Amino acid sequence: MQRISFGDPAYVYVRNRFSNTLAETVTCSQDGGFITSWGYRLGTTENIEDAAARLAFLLAAMPTPRA
């Protein structure tokens, strides 16, 4: 995670630590959805783990396996 804002809308800017070009800004919409800067809905606040896994896939990073 590179930047975070709790403003309106709240967002995070994340990037693959091995690549400066694999990066994404994800905002949290008013309905609790996580939306990428190009409009892809990653998931909702009801299931953060799956949304994070989708973001990891988009950034070509392997998510940590669940125990």
Stockholm file with secondary structure:
# STOCKHOLM 1.0

chainA/1-67         MQRISFGDPAYVYVRNRFSNTLAETVTCSQDGGFITSWGYRLGTTENIEDAAARLAFLLAAMPTPRA
#=GR chainA/1-67 SS CCEEECSSSCEEEEECTTCSSSEEEEEECTTSEEEETTSCEEEEGGGHHHHHHHHHHHTTCCCCCCC
#=GC SS_cons        CCEEECSSSCEEEEECTTCSSSEEEEEECTTSEEEETTSCEEEEGGGHHHHHHHHHHHTTCCCCCCC
//
